[in-house]
Amino acid sequence: MKRLLQRDNFGSGCCHSRTININIRVDKELKHKAEAIFNELGLNMSTAVNMFLRSSVRYGGIPFDLRPLISARNNENILYPCSHRFILTMTLKSAMINLPGR
């Protein structure tokens, strides 16, 4: 009997899909808002996280630009709500345009 091998998009020639569980802590409201967006796109949380991880591997880093918001008036960083947090603003369209290979 022939053994069929599946090739992944990263060229490693992975033969069996092995999954593991990842436990992360997120704000409850953030999770609900993200799930609502993913549901509108026909995705669940697991698929969305897998898309992010695959894009990160393909890109060789975070697959989008991360930077603090800058105040147009005084060119100072806007602090929301803590000085160590970054605000990520991106539309789905810009995310798709910036994916490698597009």
C-alpha positions in Angstrom: 0.0 0.0 0.0 1.4 3.4 -1.0 1.9 6.0 1.7 0.7 9.4 0.6 2.7 12.4 1.8 1.3 15.8 2.1 3.5 18.8 1.4 3.0 22.0 3.3 3.5 25.5 1.9 6.9 25.9 3.6 8.7 23.2 1.6 9.4 20.9 4.6 7.6 18.0 3.2 5.6 17.3 6.4 3.9 13.9 6.1 1.2 14.0 8.8 -0.7 16.9 10.1 0.0 17.0 13.8 -1.7 19.6 15.9 -1.1 20.8 19.5 -3.2 23.0 21.7 -2.0 26.5 22.5 -3.4 28.2 25.6 -3.3 32.0 25.6 -4.9 34.6 27.8 -6.7 37.5 26.2 -9.2 40.1 27.3 -12.7 38.7 27.3 -14.1 41.7 25.3 -11.3 41.5 22.8 -11.9 37.8 22.2 -15.6 38.4 21.6 -15.0 41.3 19.2 -12.4 39.2 17.2 -14.7 36.2 17.1 -17.5 38.4 15.7 -15.1 39.6 12.9 -13.9 36.1 12.2 -17.4 34.8 12.0 -18.3 37.5 9.4 -15.4 36.2 7.4 -16.4 32.6 7.8 -13.5 31.8 10.1 -13.3 30.4 13.6 -10.6 31.5 16.1 -8.4 28.4 15.5 -8.4 29.1 11.7 -7.6 32.8 12.2 -4.7 32.0 14.6 -3.4 29.4 12.2 -3.5 31.9 9.3 -1.5 34.4 11.4 1.1 31.7 12.4 1.5 30.5 8.8 1.8 34.1 7.6 4.4 34.8 10.3 6.5 31.8 9.2 6.2 32.7 5.5 7.1 36.4 6.2 9.9 35.5 8.6 8.4 37.8 11.3 5.2 39.6 12.3 3.3 39.8 8.9 2.3 43.4 9.4 3.8 46.7 10.5 3.7 47.4 14.3 4.2 50.9 15.5 2.6 53.3 18.0 0.1 55.8 16.9 1.6 59.3 16.6 -0.4 62.4 17.4 -0.6 64.6 14.3 -0.7 67.8 16.5 2.4 67.3 18.6 4.2 64.3 17.1 4.1 62.5 20.5 3.2 58.9 21.0 -0.4 58.5 22.1 -0.6 56.3 25.2 -3.5 53.8 25.2 -3.9 52.7 28.0 -0.4 51.8 29.1 2.9 53.2 27.8 4.2 49.7 26.9 1.2 48.7 24.6 1.1 49.3 20.9 -2.1 50.1 19.0 -2.6 48.0 15.9 -4.8 49.5 13.3 -5.2 47.6 10.0 -8.0 46.8 7.7 -8.4 43.3 6.2 -7.8 44.8 2.8 -4.4 46.2 3.8 -3.5 43.0 5.6 -4.2 41.0 2.5 -2.3 43.4 0.2 0.8 43.2 2.5 0.9 39.4 2.6 4.1 38.0 0.9 3.4 36.6 -2.5 0.4 38.8 -3.3 
